[in-house]
């Protein structure tokens, strides 16, 4: 019985010591992290901005009656606007893209069609298929993966960590997209964020 109680006391002492050491380690880690200086955001690849205009045929499905959706990829928080201009022909859609030319080697404008069941049915009770046309603006980046970008800046990152400071590194591609259509198509095109 005494041996069993001694084991329990030893196990309890080990448990308490482990919890105490974990608490001390966490406190040291928090203290160490809080001594770091945040230097703000830093763009990887520079900040050279270029603007190009791309013109596409405005496709609205076989019956020319489908709504059009526009999406932009690779641009967290970028601005996307829809404008009208009589200079744009009725059967065209323009994309004015502002992007970081040091990080982007090309802009790809693509188009997809999606067939889905809608939430409503026809008067005879049959479900209606609905065609969605989506245009997307997609940057083709210079660095094809984040690891390559990280390796280009690893020496700077390690030096900053030694000096107890850090940046929030961002890889800017598309800055903004302005979609321009003929005034007659204003209600046909919508933007997705």
C-alpha positions in Angstrom: 0.0 0.0 0.0 2.9 2.4 0.9 4.6 1.6 -2.5 1.4 2.4 -4.4 0.9 5.7 -2.6 4.6 6.6 -3.3 4.0 6.0 -7.0 1.0 8.2 -7.0 2.9 10.9 -5.3 5.7 10.6 -7.8 3.3 10.6 -10.7 1.5 13.7 -9.3 4.8 15.4 -8.8 5.8 14.6 -12.4 2.4 15.9 -13.7 2.7 19.2 -11.7 6.3 19.7 -12.8 5.2 19.1 -16.5 2.4 21.6 -16.2 4.6 24.1 -14.6 7.3 23.8 -17.3 4.7 24.1 -20.0 3.4 27.3 -18.4 6.9 28.7 -18.1 7.7 27.8 -21.8 4.5 29.4 -23.0 5.3 32.6 -21.0 8.7 32.8 -22.4 7.4 32.3 -26.0 4.8 35.0 -25.5 7.4 37.3 -24.0 9.8 36.6 -26.8 7.2 37.1 -29.5 5.9 40.4 -28.0 9.3 41.9 -28.2 9.3 41.6 -32.1 8.7 44.8 -34.0 6.1 44.8 -36.8 7.3 46.8 -39.9 4.0 46.7 -41.9 3.4 45.3 -45.3 6.1 44.8 -48.0 5.3 43.9 -51.6 7.4 41.2 -53.1 8.6 41.9 -56.6 8.3 45.6 -56.6 5.5 48.0 -57.3 5.6 48.7 -61.0 2.0 49.1 -62.1 0.9 48.6 -65.8 -2.6 49.0 -67.3 -3.8 47.1 -70.3 -7.2 46.9 -72.0 -8.6 43.6 -73.3 -11.7 43.4 -75.5 -13.8 40.3 -75.9 -17.0 39.4 -77.7 -19.9 39.5 -75.2 -21.3 36.0 -75.3 -24.8 35.6 -73.7 -25.5 32.0 -74.6 -27.1 30.4 -77.6 -30.3 32.4 -77.2 -28.4 35.6 -76.5 -30.4 36.1 -73.2 -28.2 34.8 -70.4 -26.8 37.0 -67.7 -23.0 37.4 -67.6 -20.8 37.1 -64.5 -17.3 38.5 -64.2 -14.7 37.2 -61.7 -11.1 38.1 -61.0 -8.6 35.7 -59.5 -5.3 36.2 -57.7 -6.2 39.6 -56.3 -7.2 39.6 -52.7 -9.1 42.8 -51.9 -8.6 44.2 -55.3 -11.1 46.7 -56.7 -13.5 45.6 -59.4 -15.9 48.1 -61.0 -18.5 48.0 -63.7 -18.9 51.0 -66.0 -20.7 51.8 -69.2 -19.5 53.6 -72.3 -21.2 54.2 -75.7 -17.7 53.7 -77.3 -17.9 50.0 -76.5 -20.0 48.2 -79.1 -23.1 46.4 -77.9 -21.6 43.0 -78.7 -18.3 43.6 -76.9 -17.0 43.7 -73.3 -13.8 45.4 -72.2 -11.6 44.6 -69.3 -9.2 47.4 -68.1 -6.7 45.6 -65.9 -4.2 47.3 -63.6 -1.5 44.9 -62.4 2.0 44.6 -61.0 4.1 43.9 -64.2 7.0 42.6 -62.1 4.9 39.8 -60.7 2.6 39.2 -63.7 3.9 38.1 -67.1 0.4 37.9 -68.8 -3.3 38.4 -68.2 -5.6 35.7 -69.3 -9.3 36.4 -70.0 -11.3 33.2 -70.1 -15.0 32.3 -70.5 -17.0 29.3 -69.1 -20.6 28.2 -69.4 -22.4 26.4 -66.6 -25.7 24.6 -66.8 -27.6 24.3 -63.5 -31.0 23.7 -62.2 -32.7 26.8 -61.0 -34.9 27.1 -57.9 -38.1 27.5 -60.0 -40.0 25.3 -62.4 -41.9 26.1 -65.6 -45.6 26.4 -65.7 -46.0 22.8 -66.6 -44.0 21.7 -63.5 -40.7 20.7 -65.2 -37.5 22.1 -63.6 -35.8 24.7 -65.7 -32.1 24.5 -66.7 -30.3 27.8 -66.5 -27.2 28.7 -68.4 -24.6 30.9 -66.7 -21.8 32.6 -68.6 -18.8 33.6 -66.6 -15.8 35.6 -67.7 -12.7 35.5 -65.5 -9.6 37.6 -65.3 -6.6 35.5 -64.3 -3.0 36.7 -63.9 -0.2 34.4 -65.2 2.4 35.1 -62.5 6.2 35.3 -63.0 6.8 33.0 -60.0 4.6 29.9 -60.4 4.7 29.0 -56.7 5.0 30.6 -53.2 8.1 28.6 -52.3 10.1 30.2 -55.1 9.1 33.7 -53.9 10.0 32.7 -50.3 13.4 31.5 -51.3 14.1 34.8 -53.1 13.5 36.6 -49.8 14.8 34.0 -47.3 18.0 35.9 -46.4 16.1 39.1 -45.7 13.5 37.2 -43.6 16.1 35.4 -41.5 18.0 38.6 -41.0 14.9 40.4 -39.8 14.1 37.5 -37.4 17.6 37.8 -35.9 16.9 41.5 -35.4 13.4 40.7 -33.9 11.4 42.4 -36.5 9.1 41.2 -39.3 7.1 42.3 -42.4 3.8 41.0 -43.7 5.0 40.0 -47.2 2.4 40.3 -50.0 2.6 39.2 -53.6 0.6 41.7 -55.5 -0.7 40.7 -58.9 -3.9 42.4 -60.1 -4.5 45.8 -58.5 -7.9 46.6 -60.1 -10.3 45.5 -62.9 -12.7 47.9 -64.7 -15.3 46.1 -66.7 -16.8 48.4 -69.4 -19.9 47.6 -71.5 -22.3 49.4 -73.7 -25.1 51.1 -71.6 -27.6 48.7 -73.1 -25.8 45.8 -71.4 -25.5 47.4 -67.9 -28.1 45.1 -66.4 -26.8 42.0 -68.2 -23.3 42.0 -66.5 -22.7 41.5 -62.8 -19.5 41.2 -60.8 -18.5 38.5 -58.3 -16.0 39.3 -55.5 
